[in-house]
Amino acid sequence: MRTPPSLNEMHDPAHIDLALAGARPQAIAALLRYFRDLDTAEEAFQEACLRALQNWPRKGLPGNPTAWLITVARNSVLDGKRRLRFIGSMPDADALADGSDHLAPDLLDESQYQDDILRLLFVCGHPDLAATQQIALALRIVCGLTVEQIARAFLVTPSAMEQRITRAKRALAGLGVEFDTPGAAQRQARLAAVAAMIYLLFNEGYGSTPDTAAARAPLADEAIRLGRLLLSLFPTDPEIFGLLALMLLQQSRAPARFDAHGEIVLLEEQDRSRWNRTLIDEGRLLLERAAACQSPGPYQIQAAISALHTCAAKAEDTPWKEIESLYRSYETLQPSPVVTLNRAVAVWKVQGPQAALDMIEPLRGGLDSYFYLHGLRGALLKQLGRFDESREALTRAISLANSLAEAKLIRRELDGLAE
């Protein structure tokens, strides 16, 4: 349970920013259900955020920031349409900013799906949208990720992603999509898309670095929460067991991923005593329950790989042969250059740097803008003694770094080459 904010925090701009980011998913979901239009819901929420930034620094956070934002957002739209007389008067922003929790009860709905956000994810998973549109739309609308962040996840340019999201919004508007709870058959049909949305949300949070952790790290916790809700809806689906297990096992390593100076600590160098054993034990148990179904899928395989890492008391005990075998199975089920790149790391540990380099060379065309390709290639070339080529690859990697921590990691490698 989170500690309530102190009096100073209630007026602190950084704490207010976190409150706005945390309120976004449920606020957007409630506003969309009310107004039945994505653009209206987004614009109303942005207007409410502007009002919050005017009021909260002076008067402090309200007792329920999400309720405050939904009410003010709804007011802003209804005021614009001159429809307030049909629903009665509602309190203005100044009245709400005193810490009270005024809220029309129909705007927050915990009765179906147990969660408004999960309902919205299923809406975004409409089958008439392409899979990439479904996921991109959910990450933008539900999670509030920037177009640049989503583009990075899909390895495309921001302009291409902006077009993809715009087309998805237009498609939903043209379809006349109902924003109520989809039925059981619809939920089953959209399950894979929703699982993918949740995992991408987790990755955005887990991949945060110390300079972005305040705003992005909570996304990993939100993804795990949604994973638990999803499992309660689909308690016999082995892939949902695998999805939740994967997120828990990866999150267990979060405390050891950075040092006191905010620099990345590679997996093999991490202090394993800092790993969260409670999350590891829960993840393994979920994975065992999934394995009992004897229907392996991509999430289960990835979770099994993470579990093998957590079983090794020391880095040198890591069972790389088993990990490489699992990556081969994953590559068969879901071929992808990124999967091949990850498998190459295991091949490096089992067969040596040349075998791994041979695997990733064909990937350079499709992954030329991918930070990790050039980082791994630089490390392999360095171990092979091809220092000029290694320096070139690492220089390319540092130009593609997504954060200061990633740039520092590559800089250390470059400094090592200079020595």
N, C-alpha and C positions, 0 to 999 in steps of 0.2 A: 504494500500500500504506500502511495506517495505521501510525503509529508506536506501538509498545507503550506502555501507560501507565507513567508513572514510579511510584516507590515512594509518593510523596505522593498521586498521583492514585488509586492502588489503594485508598486509605482515604478519599478525598474524597467526601462525600455527592452532590455534583453529578455526578461521574464515575460513581458507582454507579447513580444514576438513569438516566443514559444507557445504561449496560450493561443494565439491566433492560428499558428500552424497546427496545433493539436486539435483545435475545434473544427478545422476545415472539413474533414471527411463527413462527420455526422451532420454538420450544418448544410453542406451542399446536398447531401442525401435527402434531408428533410425538405429543403427548399425545392428540390427537383420534384419530389413527390407532390408538393403543393402546387407548383406553377406548371409542371409538365413541360418544361422547356429548359434545355441545358444552358443556353446563353443567358436566359433570364436569371436562372439560379446562380450562375457564376457572377454576373454583373451585380446582383443583389448582395452576394456575399462580399464582393470587393467594396461596395458602398458601405456595408456594415463595418468592414475592417477600417476604412478611413474614419468613420465616426468613432470607432473604438480608439484609434490613435489620437483623436482629438480629446476624448473624454477620460480614458483610463489613466494616462500619466498624471492627470490632475486629481482624479477621484479614486484611483485604485481599481484593481480588478473586481468585477462583480463576483458574487458567490458562485454563479454558474455561467462562465464565459460563453459556452456554447448556446445556452438558452438566450442569453442577451443578444448574441450575434444573429440568431435565427429570427428573433422578434424584430430587431431593428431592420434586418434585411427584408423581412416580409413587409414591414411598414413602408420602407423606401419604395418598393414596387407598387404597393396599393396606393400610396400617396400620389405617385406619378400617374396612376390610372384613375384617380379620383373615385376610388371604390371603398374608401373607409366607412362610408355611411351604411354599407351593406353588412359589415361585420362588427360594427361598434368601434368605439375609440380604443386605441391601444397606447401604452405609455411611450413617451419619447425617449431619446437616448440619454438625456440628462437625468430623467427620472430613473431609468434602469441602471445608471452607473453608480448608484449608491450602494450596490452590493446585494440588492434584492434579486429574486429569481422569478420575475414575472415571465410567464410563458404560456401561450395557448397550448393546451394539452394535446391537440391533434397533430402538432408539429414534430414531436418526438415520439417514436413508436418502437417500443422494445418488445411488443407482443409477438410479432411474426419475425421469423428468422433469428430471434433474440437480438437482432442488430440491424439498424437501418443501413449501415455501410455495406454489409454483406448482401442485402437486397439489391443495392445499387450496382454492386459488382455483377450480379446475375443479369441485371438489366443491360449493362455494358456488354455482356456476353451474348447479345442477340445473334442468332445464327445467320442472319442476312448480312452481317458485317464480316469482313475478312478477319482472320485470327489476329493479324498484326494491328488492325484497326481496333478490335475489341480491347486488346491489352493496352495499346497506346492511349485510348480514350479513358480507360479506367485509371491509368497512372496520372493522367492530366487532371481529370475531373474529380476523382475520388481522393487521390493521394496528394494532389497539388504539386507534383513534380514539374519542373520547368521543361520546356520543349528541348532545351539543350541536354538535360539529364536523360530524358527519354530517348533522344536521338543517340546518345552515347550507348545506352543499353541495347539498341537495335543496330548499332554500327552504321548509321546513316547520317546525313547532314541535317542540321536543324531545320533548314528550309523544306527538305523533303518530309520531315516529320510533321512540321506545321501543316503542310498540305494534307497529309494522311489524317491528322486529327480533324481538320476542317471538313474533309469529305465524310468522315465517320459521323460527325454531328449532323451534317446535312442528310445523310442516309437515315439516321434515326428520326429526324424530323419528317422526312418523306414517308417513312414507314408508318407513322402514326403510332409509335410504340407506346404501350401502356406502361406506366411506371409503378404499377402495383406489383405485388409478389407473384413471380411466375409459378406455375403449378409444378407438381412433382416431375412430370415428364420433361418439362422445359428445363428444370434445374439439372436433371441428369444429362440432358443434351449439352448444357453449357458448362458442365463441371470442369472439363479440361481447361477451358479458357479462363475460368475463375481461378483455378489452381495456379495457372501460369501468371496471372496478375498478382496473386499473393506472393509468389516466389520472387518476382521482379521487384515488388515492393520491399521484400526482405533484403534482397541484394543491395538495393539503394541505401538502406539503413545500415546493413552490416559493412558495406564498403565505405562508410563514412570515415573520415580521418579526424584527428584532434581539432583541426581548424574548422571542420564542418559538423562535428559530432552533436553540438547542442541542438541544431535544427534537424539533422538527418538521422542520428542514431535511434530516436524513438520510433522511426518507421519499422525497424526490425522487430521491436516489441509489438507494434500494431499488427504486423504480418503474422507473428506467432499467435496473437490473440484471435485473428481471423481464421488461422489454420485450425485452432481448437474448435471454433464455432462451426467450421466446415466439417470437421470430423464428427461433431454432434449431429449434423444433418445426414452424413453418409458414413455411419459407424461400421460398415462392412467393406468399404472400398480400400483395397491394399495400397493404392497409390496415394490416397489422402493420408493414410498412416505414414507412408514413406515421405510425403511432403513435410509433415509436421516433424518427423524424426530428423530429416535433413536440416531443417531450420534450427532445431534445438541443438544438434550436434555441432553445427557451425557456430552458433551463438555461444556455445560453451567455451570457445577459444578467444572470444572477444577481449577478456581482461588482459591477455598476454600479447595482443597484436601490436602494441606500441610501447616504446620505452618512456622514461620520465621526461624526455626532451621532445616527445611527440613524433619520434621517428619510427618507421616500420620495422618490426622484428619479424624476420622470416620464420616460417613454420618450424624449420629444423633448429632454429636458435631460440625458440620460445621457452619460457619457464613453465613447464607443464604442471607444476604444482599450483599455478594460478588458474588453470582451466576449471570450469564449473562442473564438479562431479555430479551434482544433482541433475543438471540438464543432460549430461552424458548418460546417466543411468536411465532417465526417462526416454531419451532418444533411442537407446539400445532396446528397451522394452517394446517401444512402438515398432521398431524394425523387426523384432522377433514375431510380433503379432502379424505384421504384414507378410513376413516370409511364410507363415503357416498357411496362407492362402495359395501359395505356389503359383503366383501370377506376377512375375517380376516386371517392373516397369522402370522408366527413367528416374523417377524420384527415389524409388527404392534402391536402385543401383548407386546413385549418388550418395544416398544416406549410408549405404554399406561401405563405400569408399571413406567417408568421413569417420565412420565407426572404427575402421581399421587404423586410421591415424590416431584416434583416441585410445586404442588398445596398447599402443607402443609407449612404454615408460620412458624410453629415450629415442632420439631421432634415428639412431643407428639400428634400432629394433623395428623400424617401420617395414611391414611386409610388402615391399614394392612389387614383387611378382604377382601377388594376389590383386594388388591395386591395378596393375597393368592389365590383368585379365578382366577385371571388372570394367575398366575403361573400354576394352575391346567389345564387351557385351553392350555397353552404353552406345558406342559408336555404331554398332549394328542396328540397335533399336531406333536411334535418333541421330543419323549422320549429320555432322556439322563441323566446320573448320575449327570452331572453338573447342569442341570435344576432342578433336584430333590434337590440337595444341596442348590440352591438358594431359592427354595420354602420352604425349612426347616427353613430359616431365618424368613420368614413370619409366618410360623406355630409357631415358637418360640414366636413371638410377640402376636399371637392370643390365642394359647393354652398352652403356657408355655414351659420351657426347656426340660421336659421329653418327650413330644410329638415330639419335633424336634430331640432329640437324638435318639429316636426310629426310626425316618425316615432315619437318616444318618448312623446308625450302619451297615446296609447291604451294604453300599457303600464303606466300608473300603478296601475291597479286590481290587476293580477296581481303586480306587482313592488313593491308599496308598502313591503315590509319588506326590500328589497334596497338595500344601501348604495350600490352603483355607479349605480343609476338616479338617485337624488337628487343624487349628486355630479356626474354628467354634466349633469343638468338645471340645477343651480345654475350650472355653468360656462357653459352656453349662454345662460341668462337674463342672466348678468352681461355677456356679450359683446354682447347685444342692448340693454343699458342698462336692463333691467328689474330694478333693484337690490333693491327690496323683495321681489319674488318670488324672486330669487336667494338672498337672505338666508334666506328661509323654507325653501327647498329644501336649502340647505347646513346649516341647523340640524337639519333632519330627518336628513340624512346623518350628521352627527356623532353623533346619538343612536343610529345603527345601526352605528357603526364596530366592526369586529371586533378591532381592536388599537389600541394607543397610537399607532403610526406612522400609521395611517389617520386617527385623530382629529386628529393634528398637521397632517396634510395639509389637511384641511378647515378647521382653525383658521386656517391661513395664508390660505386663500381668504376666510374671513370677515374677517380682519384687513385684507385688501386692500380689501374692500368698505367697511369703516369709514374707511379712508384716502380 
